Amino acid sequence: MQLVGYESSPDAALLVADEGTVTRVALDPGTDLDYALGERHCAGVIQNGQHDTCSNTGAPWCQVHTDHWHEGLIEEREDEHVVYLAAFAPATFKVGITRTWRLDTRLREQGADCGAHIFTVPDGQVAREVESDVGSDIGERVRVATKIRGLHRLVDDDAWADLLDEFAVIDEFSFDYGLDLTDQPVPETLAAGTVVGVQGRVLVLEAGGTHYAVDLRSLVGYDVEPGGDEQPRQSSLGAF
């Protein structure tokens, strides 16, 4: 068995392949995962619902399959697009673009705590130009590690409001992923424990009294076996 892909919020899941058959494992709160991680190699490719394995060492995808994977993610540039702002607790902000009808979903996929629609443009090319202009002051990327550090915190409302004051905001969004954390979860790579929730592509698991934050992308490519993970892990102070 191999972990060959993932789906981020709002309908998060792991994609597990076994002899060509792909199973979607929903990451609903309360779900118990019980996978021991083995060797990691290219996750291959899923075509017409079937998985083709790849033994290349590149992970999560080798050079051959990276191009294939991204091919399906290219957005239709002729569609109407929006330029948006996203906030990640406590005060990290970025600009992004997406097709108009995907705005709510795109913000959730990224794990944004808040979002704001600031421009509507006719196509992806114009959107990219506006994004680049706005991004020179705000930024266009937020690292997963930065998102993890803010999972237990709230957005700085004053800092967010000050940023929005610079634009003619069309619509605003606020999201609750149900994590209800009081402390920062421990960053880790594991697939065993009880699902607390998923924010963007960050999976929060509870195991042994400790909350762990797992970047779903970091799991892709691992061979797995049911039976749990007996590797020693860093525990939070609350576990003692």
N, C-alpha and C positions, 0 to 999 in steps of 0.2 A: 504494500500500500504506500501511496505517496500523496503528500499535500501538494496539489497542483494549481491552486488559485484561491482567491478569496473574493467576497463581496463586502463592501464597507456599509456603513449606515446609509439609509435607514433599515435595510433588510439584510443585516450582516450574516455572513455564512462562510464556512470553509468548504472548499471543493476537494474531495478525497477520491483518488483514482485507485482502482483495484482491478488489474488485468483488463484494462481498457474501459471499464465501466466507471463513470463519474457519479459520485453521490454528493448531494448538497447537504451539509450539516449546518442547520440553522443555529445561530449563536444567540438564542433567546435567553433572557435572564433566568437563572435557575438550572440551565442545562449543565449536565456534568460531562466534561471532556476527560478522556482517559487514554491519551496517546503518548507513547514513549518515542522520543525523537532518535532517529538513527543517522545514517549518512545523508549528506545533502548534495544534490546535483541538479542539473537542469530539469525544470518541471515539464519539459516537452510542450505539447500543444494539444488543445481540445478542438476537434473538428467534428461537426455534425453530432455532437453529444458524446463522442468517443474520444478517449485519450490515447495519444501516441507518445510513448515514452522516449526519453533521450538520456544517454549515459554521459554526455559531456559534463565536465566539471563546473562550468559556469552556473552560478545560482543567483537569483531564482531562475533566470533563463540565460542560456548561452547566447552567443552573438547571433547565431542562426535564428533562434526562436524569439529573441527580443524584438526583432523587426516584425515578425508575424504577430506577436502579442499586441504591439502598439498600433498595428494596422487597423484594428477594429475600434481603437479609441479616438481616432481622428474625427473631430467634429465637422459637421456640414458647414462650410464657410459661407454658403449662400443664404443660410437662415438668418432671421433677425436675432441679434445677440444683445445681451446686457453686460454692462460693466458693474461689478459689485465690490463692496468692501466686506471683509470678514474679520471678526474679532475673536481672539483666543485668550482666555483668562491667564493672568490678570490684565495685561495691557500690551499684547502683541497683535498687530494689525497687518493686513495684506490686501492687495487689490487682485481681482481675477475677472475672467470672462467666461460666459457660457451661453448656450442657446436660451432664449427667453423662457421657454416652457420648462427648462431644467433647473431654474435658479434655486428653488427650495431644496431639491434633491442634491444639487451640487454643493450647497453649503453644508448639508448634513454629511455628505461623503467626505468632506474635508474636516469634519468635526468642529465646525465653527460654533462658538457659543452665541454669537450675534452676527447679523448680516444686514447689509443695506444695499439696495438697488440705486445706483447713482446716475447711470446713463443707459439709454436704449439706442442702439445703432443698427444700420441695415444689414450688416454682414460681419463675418468673422475677421476679415482683414481690417476693417475700420476699428473693430473692437480691440484687436491686438495693438493698433497704434495708440488708442486711448489708454489702454492698460499700461503700455510702456511709458507713456508720458506721466500718468499718475504714479506708477510704480517707482519712478526715479526718486520720489520723496517718501513713499510708504513701504515699498518692497512688494515682491510678487511671490515670495516663497516663505514658508514657515516650516522649520525642521520638526520631525516627529518628537524628538527629544524635548523640544521647547513646549510642544503641546502637552506632553506627559507631565512636565513640571507644573502645569496649571490645572490639571484635572480636578484637584480638590479645592480650587479657588473660584472666586467670582470675578466677573469682568469689572474693571475700574470704570464705573459709569461716567465719571467726569471726563476721563481721558477719551472715552468713546464719543461722548457728546461733543467734545472739542473738535475731534476729527470730523464728525458729521456736519458740524457748522461750516465747514469749508466747501460743502457741496449742496446742491439742490436735491435732497433725498426724495426719491420716488416712492419707496416702500422700505419698511424695516422688518426684521425677523429676529426671533429669539428662540433658542432651543434648550430643551431639558432632556438629557440622555439617561436620566434616572440612576446615575452612579452613586450619588449621595455619599461622597468620600469626605472624611475629615482630615486625612493625611495623604501625602503624595504616595501613590503606589510604587512598588519597587520595579524598575525596568528589568525585564527578563525575557528570555526566549523559551517558552514552554507551551505545551498543549494539553495540560492535565490540571483539573481543578473545576470549580463551579463558576459559571459565567455570571458576573455581576452586571455587565452591560458592555456595549461597544460605542465608542465616540469616534466617528470617522473610521479610520482603519486601526484604531487602538482598542484592543480587547483587554478588558479588566477581568482578571480571574481571582478567586479567593481559594487559597490552599493552605492548610495548616495554620489558619488564623492570620495569614498575611495576604494583602492585596498586591497583585502583580499586574503590570502594564505591559502588554505584548503588542508589538508592531506586527500586524497580520502579514505584511509583506516578508517579514523576517522568517516566517514559518514555511513559505512556499519553497518547494524543492526537497524538503526533508522526507526521507523514507520513514514510515511510522508503523508501530505495532500497538494494538490495543493492550492495555495492561498498566498504564500509568507511567509516571516519570519518577524514578528513585534518585535522581541526581540531587546533590546538596544545593540548596538555594539560600540566598540572602533573605533573612526575615526582617520584618519591620519590628520596631520596639513594642508595638501593641500586641505582638504575638506572645510576649513573655508575661 
